[in-house]
Amino acid sequence: MRGVLVTVFNVPLHHETAQKIAVNLFDVLDRELADKVFAAGNQVTIANIAAHTYIAHAPEGGVSLDPYPTRAWLRRVKALPRFIAMPSTKAGLLAE
């Protein structure tokens, strides 16, 4: 997510725009997952694994996942056998 680029890596992007892009993505993803277990169907694909990394770290970019059913999808992906999640940083909403 672009927000993480701003908060974690200090990339000079417009943070508010990055957050709006993430919210729009979550709205689309929630519609996609409304009747599916995984993105693109009921079987996991590499797209789910790749997208998980970006979406799970949205709070580090200042975007809350609380209002989105996408959190259930994140838990399903994380529960896959041999799945190893990328470590989080203490940035954005996760800052102490």
N, C-alpha and C positions, 0 to 999 in steps of 0.2 A: 504494500500500500504506500502511496506517496507520502502520507502523513508520517510514516516511520522514517522515510528518507529525511524529512525535516527534523523530527525530534531526536532521532538516534544518530543520524549521520551528518546533520547540519547542512544538508543540500539546500541551496537557495531557491526553494519553490514556494509558491503562495500556499500557506498552510490551510487557510479556510477553503480554498478551491479543492485542495487534496481531500479534505474531509467531506466535502459535498460529493465528490466523485465516489468515495467509499460508500456513502449513504445510498447513492443511486445504485451502485453495484449490489448492495445488500437487498434493496427492494426487488431487483431483478432476480437475484438468487433465491429469495424467499418464494417468489412466484414459481420459479423452476422447481423448487423442492417441495412445493405444496402437495404433490401427489406421487413423489418419488423418494426412495430411500437415499439415493446418491444423485449427484448431478448427472444428467444424461441417462437416467434409468435406475434400475434396482440393483445393479452390480457396480462395484467400485471400479473406477478407471484411473489412469495416471492423472487425468485432469483433477480429480478429487484430491489426490495426494498433493499435487502442485498448488492448487488453490488454497488448501488448508493452511499452508505456511503463511501466505499473505493475509488471509482473513483472520486467522487466530491471533495475529499480531496487530490487528487494527487498534486495540486499546493503547498500544505503545505510540501510535500516531495521533492519539486524542479522540478516537472514535469508539464510542461505547457499543458493545454487542448486546447489551441488555434488552433493547426493544425488539430484537430479531429472533424469529424461530430458527434462523441459521445456526444458532448455538447447538441445537440437537444434532444437526448434520456434523458440526465440528466434533462433537462427542463420539458420533458413530465412526468417523474417520480415525480419530485418536485411538479408538478401541480395536482397530484392526490388528491382527497378529503381526508382530515384528515392526509395527509402526514406531518410528522414533521422531518425536516432535522437535522442532528447532527451539533451543532455549530462549526464554524471554529476557528482555532487558527491563530496567526500572525507569522507563521513559513514559511520557504522555500521561494517560490515566493510571498507569502503574507506578508512577513516581512516588517516592516516599515523602 
